[in-house]
Structures are given as structure tokens and as C-alpha cells.
Amino acid sequence: MNIVITGAPGSGKGSRTPIIEKMFNIPTISTGNMLRAEVEKGTELGLAAKGIMDSGGLVSDEIIIGMLATRIKESDCRTGFILDGVPRTIVQAEMMKAAGIKIDKLIVVEVPNEVIVARLSGRRVCSACSEPYHVEDKKPIQEGICDKDGGELVTRKDDKPEVIKSRLETYHSETKPIIDFYKDEASVSYIDANRPFGEAEKAVREAFAPKSKEMIK
């Protein structure tokens, strides 16, 4: 089964892909990991991407889709894969289709915008070791201090409310339209991630149940 998982930043995609991996014994392919792997291997596409990234530019859709087409030919993708972070736009989805990359299932992880802003703006990381915390869900023993090494807990730049809202706008305008793109050629299921994390596995399994086309609540 070839799967795309999509959702706004902070929706919880990364917490749910390992559950899907175990269900189907297939790998997750993320844009970042794919780029790093190609650069490390020194492939032609990897070297091209490295040159662009080193100069501060954005890697083109052609390079991203070219890397993806190469990656899914590897042995661990024989029975399928999970794509996280690609396609990000209709253009990328169209390029994937043109390259013969068929998608069987689209999983949409949904959380209200206001919940995402609260989640991400409440995150803190240790300035020394990057250990993650949260002002509500994972508080340190001593406020503002990392339990592991005593480092100061700070807010990442991309976790500031104004940045989060900008990222959400980009998702809704550029990425969310891929739902309509795939609805006629793939099974589409929605996961309500605004529920206790202990129910995450149950929600994911329900998303793959027969006739699962409605929001799971």
C-alpha cells in the first residue's frame, strides 16, 4: 500500500506514522531524510541538492520528485511506503502522477488551528541538549530548566504564534488542496488528532478499516 499522510504543522503526523509502519511493515519517506540520504550517498541528485541548500536556496520540485522516484525503487518499498512531507503542493502531486508514482491511500490528520497554535507555542527545548518540553503536557521539574543538564529552556523561532499562523496559512492554501486531487484515485480517511494520545493507535486502525471515509471521532 502506497500512502500519503498530510496535516498541518503540529497536527501529529510524526506520532502516527510509526503506527502505520508497524501495521504494514513499510517505511516512512520524509523529504528531509530523503535529501540527507541522497547527499550522503553522493548521487547526482544529492550533489545538485547540496549545492542548492549550501547556497541558501530551495530544492526544486524536479529534484524532490526525482529523488522520490529513485527512493521508492529500493527493496524496503517493495510492498509500499508512507510519504510524509511530499507532495506539498498540487504541482508536486501532478509530477508524482506523471512519474508513475501511484497513491492508494491518503490519510489526513486534522486538528483545529487554535489547538495547533496552543500546542506549538507551548513547546520548549533545552538550549544545550534540545530535549523537548511543553508548558502543559511535559513540564520540567524546575520551571525553565532542563531536567537532564540544567540548560535553559527556550522557545524555538518557528514555535512563535505569528510564525505558526503563517505556516498554517501556507498549509491551507498550498497543501490541503491535494485532498481534492487524490479523492478520485485514492481512498481518503481523516483522523481527528484532537483527542487523547492514548487513542492514537485506535484512530489510525479505524482509518484503515473498510468504508472509512468519514471523520473519526
C-alpha positions as CSV (number, residue, x, y, z in Angstrom):
1,M,0.0,0.0,0.0
2,N,1.4,3.4,-1.0
3,I,0.3,6.0,1.5
4,V,0.5,9.8,1.8
5,I,0.0,11.3,5.2
6,T,-0.8,15.0,5.4
7,G,-1.8,17.5,8.0
8,A,-0.9,20.9,9.3
9,P,2.3,21.5,11.1
10,G,1.8,20.3,14.7
11,S,-1.1,18.1,13.9
12,G,0.7,15.0,15.0
13,K,1.6,13.2,11.7
14,G,5.0,12.2,13.1
15,S,3.4,10.5,16.1
16,R,1.1,8.4,13.8
17,T,3.4,7.3,11.0
18,P,5.2,4.7,13.3
19,I,1.9,3.1,14.0
20,I,1.2,2.8,10.2
21,E,4.8,1.5,9.7
22,K,4.2,-1.4,12.1
23,M,0.7,-2.2,10.7
24,F,2.0,-2.7,7.1
25,N,5.8,-3.2,7.7
26,I,6.6,-0.3,5.2
27,P,9.0,2.6,5.6
28,T,8.2,6.3,6.0
29,I,9.9,8.5,3.5
30,S,10.2,12.2,4.5
31,T,11.6,14.9,2.3
32,G,14.3,15.9,4.8
33,N,15.5,12.3,5.4
34,M,15.4,11.6,1.7
35,L,17.5,14.7,0.9
36,R,20.1,13.9,3.6
37,A,20.4,10.3,2.4
38,E,21.0,11.3,-1.2
39,V,23.6,13.9,-0.2
40,E,25.4,11.4,2.0
41,K,25.4,8.8,-0.9
42,G,26.8,11.5,-3.2
43,T,24.3,10.8,-6.0
44,E,23.9,13.2,-8.9
45,L,20.6,14.4,-7.5
46,G,22.1,14.6,-4.0
47,L,25.0,16.7,-5.1
48,A,22.7,19.0,-7.0
49,A,20.5,19.4,-3.9
50,K,23.6,20.0,-1.7
51,G,24.8,22.8,-3.9
52,I,21.4,24.5,-3.7
53,M,21.0,24.1,0.0
54,D,24.6,25.3,0.7
55,S,23.8,28.5,-1.2
56,G,20.6,29.0,0.8
57,G,18.2,28.1,-2.0
58,L,15.2,25.9,-2.1
59,V,15.5,22.5,-3.7
60,S,13.3,22.3,-6.9
61,D,10.3,20.1,-7.3
62,E,12.1,18.3,-10.1
63,I,14.9,17.2,-7.8
64,I,12.5,16.3,-5.0
65,I,10.3,14.1,-7.2
66,G,13.4,12.7,-8.9
67,M,14.8,11.6,-5.6
68,L,11.4,10.1,-4.6
69,A,11.2,8.1,-7.8
70,T,14.6,6.7,-7.1
71,R,13.9,6.0,-3.4
72,I,10.7,4.0,-3.9
73,K,12.6,1.5,-6.1
74,E,14.7,0.4,-3.1
75,S,13.9,-3.1,-1.6
76,D,12.2,-1.8,1.6
77,C,9.5,-0.2,-0.6
78,R,8.5,-3.5,-2.3
79,T,5.2,-3.7,-0.5
80,G,4.6,0.1,-0.2
81,F,5.7,3.2,1.6
82,I,4.4,6.2,3.6
83,L,5.1,9.7,2.3
84,D,5.4,12.5,4.9
85,G,6.1,16.0,3.6
86,V,5.6,15.2,-0.1
87,P,3.6,16.2,-2.1
88,R,3.3,19.6,-0.5
89,T,1.5,21.2,-3.5
90,I,-0.7,20.3,-6.4
91,V,2.3,20.7,-8.7
92,Q,4.2,18.1,-6.8
93,A,1.2,15.7,-6.8
94,E,0.9,16.1,-10.6
95,M,4.6,15.5,-11.1
96,M,4.4,12.3,-9.0
97,K,1.5,11.1,-11.1
98,A,3.4,11.9,-14.3
99,A,6.3,9.9,-12.9
100,G,4.0,6.9,-12.3
101,I,4.0,7.1,-8.5
102,K,0.6,5.7,-7.6
103,I,-1.0,6.5,-4.3
104,D,-3.6,4.1,-2.8
105,K,-4.4,5.9,0.5
106,L,-4.4,9.5,1.7
107,I,-4.5,10.0,5.5
108,V,-5.5,13.5,6.6
109,V,-4.6,14.3,10.2
110,E,-6.9,17.1,11.4
111,V,-6.7,19.4,14.4
112,P,-8.3,22.8,14.8
113,N,-5.9,25.7,14.1
114,E,-6.3,27.2,17.6
115,V,-5.3,23.9,19.2
116,I,-2.2,23.7,17.0
117,V,-1.2,27.2,17.9
118,A,-1.6,26.3,21.6
119,R,0.4,23.1,21.2
120,L,3.3,24.5,19.3
121,S,3.6,27.8,21.2
122,G,3.7,25.9,24.4
123,R,6.8,23.8,23.3
124,R,10.1,24.5,24.9
125,V,13.5,23.0,24.1
126,C,16.8,22.8,26.1
127,S,19.3,25.3,24.7
128,A,22.1,22.8,25.4
129,C,20.8,19.3,24.5
130,S,17.5,20.1,22.6
131,E,15.4,17.9,25.0
132,P,11.7,18.8,24.3
133,Y,9.2,20.0,26.9
134,H,5.8,21.6,27.0
135,V,4.3,24.1,29.4
136,E,1.2,21.9,29.8
137,D,2.0,18.4,28.8
138,K,5.6,17.9,29.7
139,K,6.7,20.3,32.4
140,P,10.3,20.3,33.8
141,I,10.9,19.7,37.5
142,Q,12.2,23.2,37.8
143,E,10.5,25.8,35.6
144,G,12.6,26.9,32.7
145,I,15.4,24.4,33.5
146,C,16.2,21.2,31.7
147,D,15.9,18.1,33.9
148,K,18.9,16.4,32.1
149,D,21.6,19.0,32.1
150,G,20.3,22.2,33.7
151,G,20.2,24.0,30.4
152,E,17.9,26.9,29.8
153,L,14.5,26.1,28.1
154,V,13.8,28.3,25.2
155,T,11.1,28.8,22.5
156,R,12.2,27.9,19.0
157,K,11.7,30.7,16.4
158,D,9.2,28.6,14.4
159,D,7.1,28.0,17.5
160,K,6.2,31.6,18.0
161,P,2.5,32.2,17.4
162,E,3.0,34.6,14.4
163,V,5.2,32.1,12.7
164,I,2.9,29.2,13.4
165,K,-0.1,31.1,12.0
166,S,1.9,31.8,8.8
167,R,2.8,28.1,8.4
168,L,-0.8,27.2,8.9
169,E,-1.9,29.6,6.2
170,T,0.7,28.1,3.8
171,Y,-0.7,24.6,4.6
172,H,-4.3,25.5,4.0
173,S,-3.5,27.4,0.7
174,E,-0.9,25.1,-0.8
175,T,-1.0,21.6,0.7
176,K,-4.6,21.0,1.8
177,P,-5.8,21.1,-1.9
178,I,-4.1,17.8,-2.5
179,I,-7.1,16.2,-0.7
180,D,-9.3,17.0,-3.7
181,F,-6.5,15.9,-6.1
182,Y,-6.4,12.4,-4.7
183,K,-10.1,11.8,-3.7
184,D,-11.0,10.3,-7.1
185,E,-8.0,7.9,-7.3
186,A,-7.2,7.0,-3.7
187,S,-9.1,6.1,-0.6
188,V,-9.2,9.2,1.7
189,S,-9.6,8.9,5.5
190,Y,-9.5,11.6,8.2
191,I,-8.1,11.2,11.7
192,D,-9.2,13.5,14.4
193,A,-6.0,14.1,16.3
194,N,-7.6,16.4,18.8
195,R,-8.2,13.6,21.3
196,P,-6.1,11.8,24.0
197,F,-2.9,10.4,22.5
198,G,-3.6,7.1,24.1
199,E,-6.3,6.7,21.5
200,A,-4.0,7.4,18.6
201,E,-3.4,3.7,17.6
202,K,-7.2,3.0,17.7
203,A,-7.9,6.0,15.5
204,V,-5.2,5.0,12.9
205,R,-6.5,1.5,12.7
206,E,-10.1,2.8,12.2
207,A,-8.8,5.0,9.4
208,F,-7.7,1.8,7.5
209,A,-11.0,0.0,8.2
210,P,-13.3,-0.7,5.3
211,K,-15.6,2.2,4.3
212,S,-13.6,4.6,6.5
213,K,-14.3,7.9,4.7
214,E,-15.7,10.0,7.5
215,M,-14.1,11.9,10.2
216,I,-13.2,9.5,13.1
217,K,-14.4,10.9,16.4
